[in-house]
Amino acid sequence: LKPALSRGEIQCIGATTPAEYRKSIEKDRSLERRFQSVKVGAPTENEAVRILQGVKSRYEKFHMVNYTDEAIESAVYLSNRYIPDRFLPDKAIDLLDESGARVKLRQATLPSEMTDIQRRIKFIVARMESAISGKDFEKAEHYKNQEQLERENLRNVRERFNISETTSMGVVTKADIEDVVSRWTGVPVNSIKEEEMQRLSRIEEELHRRIVSQDTAINALARAIRRSRAGLKSPNRPAGSFLFLGPTGVGKTEMARSLAQFLFGSEKSLIRFDMSEFMEKHSVSKLIGSPPGYVGYEEGGQLTERVKRNPYSVILLDEIEKAHPDVYNILLQVFEDGHLTDGLGNTIDFKNTIIIMTSNIGARHLSKHTSLGFQGPSEETTNQKMEDAVMQEVKRLFNPEFINRLDEIIIFTSLTNEDLGRIVDMMIGQLNENLTHKRLEVSITDEAKDWILDKACRDKNYGARPLRRAIQRYIEDPLSEALIQGNLRELSKVEVYRDGGQLWYRPMDRDREEVGVPLSM
């Protein structure tokens, strides 16, 4: 092209990306000199709405549908909010295209009776307009009456098949746009309706189904979720960033799982990292990707790649105190600006994530507090002293700029005997869910529960984790042995009780005087 361009024989307009321009054109100075580069940025939301208003007629003609103005505005707003890795107006136009295709397919599945009535209405309306233009008002009145009769028939057919008016008329609405975005992102983006508001008001109750005690932590998380769903959170920061402190086995990791289940409908939306794998200085590259020239440069980072594919997720950084200090510096940018640049130079958006870090810092103070009982100062004074001691250790490990960027530091307290008893009930409930296909139901007496607690929780420093091992050893293993041997084949309910120094089980649908079978192995 250069000789022809230099002689002025041709006029040329090219389009490329900045990366390709640097790679192919900028290196050739003589070629670059013959072009005038014009940077075309992404339009604003208002400009994108006007662009979509201009192109919608092509898609209406192709899909044989109509787009409402509200659908156009929703396509721009929702694509800008929920699809951060693409640009306007491209992503909004794709939304229009797919929503139009879905409505068209929905039209194809309408009952033939309805399509016949619609065809007759169009024919009658055309005849009526022709009569009006010919000033034959008597005939026009006749067609008007026929149209009203057919529209009444159409309304009856809609009611019979439970089909809305917008569905039958082939109109793309805001709800259709929301449905497509939800399918693309896996996030429920429907407008906050009455049922959604009621669900948001029950966040604490939903989380308490899996978390025992820890009211402070649940309340703080609930406030962050409500801010995010109501659209009041800072647009340039993650939906929430929390540091969970407390002894092992008190529910810190389980809280993150419960939150992922509540927000996104699946625990698969939880991105978990064990920070003991990031103790070396060079381990930062595992999170964001290796720099150019190093092995694994084109593979990307573990954190950035997973967030890029699942921008709506809960990120759990387990045992954050074990990570190298350089990892904390990487997180500073995420907490403040809501994005991170990976090794390939791509900017990854973290604005729709909730970041939870867990740590056992100060666990000895919490354990000491639990063992104090009711002696000494008041409970409120003791709690304040315990929190102050824990925060002193946090300040020794983390820099002030790291602590200041967190939304909240939440301290989990040790579990009481009453809490542990409720956890046993939850674990028995989970066991019954696993036994549903066997038509078995297990219940446990209070004496047997106390025996399990005595065996598993002699040392409160381990929290609730020993309970799971105890139930597996003293209940699940013997029951599985009995199932394999056929002793429980015809039973529907089994009661676990304590007699002497061991656990026994007995069928509850037989004579209660029957001798039980020992469970202890």
DACORBEL-V879019 format. One record per residue. N is the residue number from 1. D_LAST is the distance of its C-alpha to the last C-alpha in Angstrom with 2 decimals. Layout:
# DACORBEL-V879019
n = <N & N>
d_last = <D_LAST & D_LAST>
This chain:
# DACORBEL-V879019
n = <1 & 2 & 3 & 4 & 5 & 6 & 7 & 8 & 9 & 10 & 11 & 12 & 13 & 14 & 15 & 16 & 17 & 18 & 19 & 20 & 21 & 22 & 23 & 24 & 25 & 26 & 27 & 28 & 29 & 30 & 31 & 32 & 33 & 34 & 35 & 36 & 37 & 38 & 39 & 40 & 41 & 42 & 43 & 44 & 45 & 46 & 47 & 48 & 49 & 50 & 51 & 52 & 53 & 54 & 55 & 56 & 57 & 58 & 59 & 60 & 61 & 62 & 63 & 64 & 65 & 66 & 67 & 68 & 69 & 70 & 71 & 72 & 73 & 74 & 75 & 76 & 77 & 78 & 79 & 80 & 81 & 82 & 83 & 84 & 85 & 86 & 87 & 88 & 89 & 90 & 91 & 92 & 93 & 94 & 95 & 96 & 97 & 98 & 99 & 100 & 101 & 102 & 103 & 104 & 105 & 106 & 107 & 108 & 109 & 110 & 111 & 112 & 113 & 114 & 115 & 116 & 117 & 118 & 119 & 120 & 121 & 122 & 123 & 124 & 125 & 126 & 127 & 128 & 129 & 130 & 131 & 132 & 133 & 134 & 135 & 136 & 137 & 138 & 139 & 140 & 141 & 142 & 143 & 144 & 145 & 146 & 147 & 148 & 149 & 150 & 151 & 152 & 153 & 154 & 155 & 156 & 157 & 158 & 159 & 160 & 161 & 162 & 163 & 164 & 165 & 166 & 167 & 168 & 169 & 170 & 171 & 172 & 173 & 174 & 175 & 176 & 177 & 178 & 179 & 180 & 181 & 182 & 183 & 184 & 185 & 186 & 187 & 188 & 189 & 190 & 191 & 192 & 193 & 194 & 195 & 196 & 197 & 198 & 199 & 200 & 201 & 202 & 203 & 204 & 205 & 206 & 207 & 208 & 209 & 210 & 211 & 212 & 213 & 214 & 215 & 216 & 217 & 218 & 219 & 220 & 221 & 222 & 223 & 224 & 225 & 226 & 227 & 228 & 229 & 230 & 231 & 232 & 233 & 234 & 235 & 236 & 237 & 238 & 239 & 240 & 241 & 242 & 243 & 244 & 245 & 246 & 247 & 248 & 249 & 250 & 251 & 252 & 253 & 254 & 255 & 256 & 257 & 258 & 259 & 260 & 261 & 262 & 263 & 264 & 265 & 266 & 267 & 268 & 269 & 270 & 271 & 272 & 273 & 274 & 275 & 276 & 277 & 278 & 279 & 280 & 281 & 282 & 283 & 284 & 285 & 286 & 287 & 288 & 289 & 290 & 291 & 292 & 293 & 294 & 295 & 296 & 297 & 298 & 299 & 300 & 301 & 302 & 303 & 304 & 305 & 306 & 307 & 308 & 309 & 310 & 311 & 312 & 313 & 314 & 315 & 316 & 317 & 318 & 319 & 320 & 321 & 322 & 323 & 324 & 325 & 326 & 327 & 328 & 329 & 330 & 331 & 332 & 333 & 334 & 335 & 336 & 337 & 338 & 339 & 340 & 341 & 342 & 343 & 344 & 345 & 346 & 347 & 348 & 349 & 350 & 351 & 352 & 353 & 354 & 355 & 356 & 357 & 358 & 359 & 360 & 361 & 362 & 363 & 364 & 365 & 366 & 367 & 368 & 369 & 370 & 371 & 372 & 373 & 374 & 375 & 376 & 377 & 378 & 379 & 380 & 381 & 382 & 383 & 384 & 385 & 386 & 387 & 388 & 389 & 390 & 391 & 392 & 393 & 394 & 395 & 396 & 397 & 398 & 399 & 400 & 401 & 402 & 403 & 404 & 405 & 406 & 407 & 408 & 409 & 410 & 411 & 412 & 413 & 414 & 415 & 416 & 417 & 418 & 419 & 420 & 421 & 422 & 423 & 424 & 425 & 426 & 427 & 428 & 429 & 430 & 431 & 432 & 433 & 434 & 435 & 436 & 437 & 438 & 439 & 440 & 441 & 442 & 443 & 444 & 445 & 446 & 447 & 448 & 449 & 450 & 451 & 452 & 453 & 454 & 455 & 456 & 457 & 458 & 459 & 460 & 461 & 462 & 463 & 464 & 465 & 466 & 467 & 468 & 469 & 470 & 471 & 472 & 473 & 474 & 475 & 476 & 477 & 478 & 479 & 480 & 481 & 482 & 483 & 484 & 485 & 486 & 487 & 488 & 489 & 490 & 491 & 492 & 493 & 494 & 495 & 496 & 497 & 498 & 499 & 500 & 501 & 502 & 503 & 504 & 505 & 506 & 507 & 508 & 509 & 510 & 511 & 512 & 513 & 514 & 515 & 516 & 517 & 518 & 519 & 520 & 521>
d_last = <85.54 & 87.04 & 90.63 & 90.92 & 89.49 & 91.84 & 94.87 & 93.79 & 93.83 & 90.50 & 88.54 & 84.77 & 81.87 & 78.41 & 74.97 & 72.03 & 69.19 & 69.63 & 67.30 & 69.22 & 72.52 & 71.66 & 70.51 & 73.44 & 76.45 & 76.34 & 76.42 & 79.70 & 82.08 & 85.04 & 83.02 & 81.51 & 85.02 & 86.23 & 83.64 & 83.38 & 79.69 & 78.83 & 75.40 & 74.04 & 71.30 & 68.94 & 70.63 & 69.67 & 67.98 & 71.36 & 72.93 & 70.05 & 70.55 & 74.23 & 73.37 & 71.02 & 73.70 & 76.00 & 73.74 & 72.07 & 74.94 & 74.10 & 70.50 & 71.69 & 74.06 & 71.51 & 68.63 & 71.02 & 69.41 & 70.53 & 68.92 & 69.19 & 70.21 & 66.92 & 65.05 & 67.17 & 66.44 & 62.70 & 62.60 & 64.09 & 62.09 & 58.65 & 59.14 & 60.24 & 57.22 & 54.40 & 55.65 & 56.51 & 56.66 & 59.75 & 63.22 & 65.52 & 67.14 & 65.27 & 61.87 & 63.54 & 65.61 & 62.53 & 61.02 & 64.20 & 64.16 & 60.58 & 60.84 & 64.10 & 62.54 & 59.68 & 62.17 & 64.30 & 61.37 & 60.61 & 64.26 & 63.96 & 61.29 & 63.44 & 64.50 & 67.77 & 69.27 & 68.94 & 70.41 & 73.35 & 74.10 & 73.96 & 76.35 & 78.74 & 78.66 & 79.63 & 82.46 & 83.75 & 83.64 & 85.63 & 88.23 & 88.47 & 89.13 & 91.72 & 93.44 & 93.49 & 95.02 & 97.64 & 98.30 & 97.47 & 95.73 & 95.74 & 93.68 & 91.44 & 90.76 & 89.85 & 87.33 & 85.94 & 85.21 & 83.59 & 81.38 & 80.19 & 79.40 & 77.36 & 75.47 & 74.56 & 73.27 & 71.25 & 69.71 & 68.69 & 67.07 & 65.12 & 63.78 & 62.87 & 60.84 & 59.61 & 61.30 & 62.58 & 66.21 & 65.53 & 63.45 & 66.25 & 68.92 & 67.27 & 67.13 & 64.79 & 63.61 & 61.62 & 58.49 & 58.88 & 59.16 & 56.04 & 54.11 & 55.12 & 54.22 & 50.81 & 50.24 & 51.44 & 49.40 & 46.35 & 47.20 & 48.14 & 51.73 & 53.03 & 55.32 & 53.71 & 54.08 & 53.19 & 49.63 & 49.08 & 50.40 & 48.08 & 45.10 & 46.24 & 46.49 & 42.82 & 41.48 & 39.76 & 38.08 & 36.92 & 35.43 & 33.72 & 31.66 & 29.55 & 30.53 & 29.72 & 32.60 & 34.87 & 37.97 & 40.41 & 39.02 & 38.91 & 42.45 & 43.85 & 42.43 & 43.73 & 47.20 & 47.24 & 46.27 & 48.96 & 51.55 & 50.73 & 50.78 & 53.94 & 55.67 & 56.35 & 54.51 & 56.57 & 57.44 & 57.21 & 53.76 & 50.17 & 48.96 & 46.91 & 45.79 & 43.19 & 41.44 & 38.06 & 37.23 & 34.15 & 30.91 & 28.14 & 25.85 & 28.38 & 29.37 & 32.27 & 31.23 & 29.88 & 33.33 & 35.06 & 32.94 & 33.68 & 37.35 & 37.60 & 36.07 & 38.50 & 41.62 & 41.33 & 38.90 & 36.37 & 34.20 & 36.00 & 38.88 & 36.99 & 38.31 & 35.91 & 36.77 & 34.75 & 37.65 & 36.20 & 37.65 & 41.11 & 41.58 & 44.65 & 48.18 & 48.57 & 45.39 & 47.60 & 48.90 & 45.42 & 45.72 & 49.36 & 50.20 & 52.10 & 55.82 & 58.48 & 58.70 & 55.04 & 52.34 & 50.69 & 53.64 & 53.75 & 50.00 & 50.00 & 47.47 & 43.85 & 44.50 & 48.00 & 47.26 & 44.27 & 46.25 & 49.26 & 47.32 & 45.49 & 47.89 & 46.06 & 42.69 & 40.60 & 40.55 & 37.64 & 38.30 & 35.03 & 35.44 & 39.21 & 39.91 & 38.77 & 41.54 & 44.92 & 47.73 & 49.64 & 46.98 & 47.84 & 51.50 & 50.75 & 49.01 & 52.07 & 54.10 & 51.45 & 51.20 & 54.99 & 56.42 & 53.58 & 54.06 & 53.39 & 55.39 & 53.45 & 54.58 & 56.60 & 58.60 & 57.10 & 56.60 & 53.16 & 53.04 & 50.26 & 51.95 & 49.50 & 46.28 & 44.20 & 43.18 & 40.20 & 39.42 & 36.39 & 36.30 & 34.43 & 37.82 & 38.06 & 34.34 & 34.74 & 37.41 & 35.24 & 32.38 & 35.00 & 36.40 & 33.13 & 32.75 & 36.32 & 35.58 & 38.81 & 40.69 & 43.81 & 45.63 & 45.20 & 42.42 & 45.00 & 46.40 & 43.00 & 42.15 & 45.51 & 45.10 & 41.66 & 43.08 & 46.10 & 44.02 & 41.95 & 45.18 & 46.76 & 44.06 & 44.52 & 48.26 & 47.82 & 45.86 & 47.64 & 51.40 & 53.23 & 54.26 & 50.62 & 49.59 & 52.71 & 52.01 & 48.65 & 48.75 & 46.31 & 43.88 & 40.95 & 38.73 & 35.16 & 33.98 & 30.59 & 28.28 & 28.19 & 25.36 & 26.94 & 26.95 & 23.28 & 22.58 & 24.78 & 22.97 & 19.64 & 21.73 & 23.16 & 19.85 & 18.75 & 22.23 & 21.81 & 18.62 & 20.80 & 23.54 & 21.36 & 20.44 & 24.14 & 24.91 & 22.14 & 23.80 & 20.68 & 20.71 & 17.91 & 18.98 & 17.48 & 19.07 & 20.64 & 18.58 & 15.27 & 17.15 & 18.29 & 14.85 & 13.94 & 17.39 & 17.06 & 13.99 & 15.60 & 19.30 & 20.24 & 22.75 & 24.75 & 26.42 & 23.74 & 24.33 & 22.08 & 20.61 & 17.45 & 16.76 & 16.35 & 13.76 & 11.82 & 12.17 & 11.19 & 7.89 & 7.03 & 9.28 & 10.68 & 8.10 & 6.59 & 10.35 & 11.62 & 9.87 & 11.55 & 14.68 & 15.04 & 14.81 & 17.33 & 15.79 & 16.85 & 20.05 & 22.53 & 20.99 & 22.75 & 21.03 & 17.56 & 17.14 & 14.14 & 14.90 & 14.08 & 14.59 & 14.75 & 12.36 & 9.43 & 9.62 & 10.67 & 12.65 & 16.00 & 18.90 & 21.81 & 24.50 & 24.04 & 24.80 & 23.06 & 23.13 & 20.78 & 17.65 & 14.63 & 11.35 & 8.15 & 6.31 & 3.78 & 0.00>
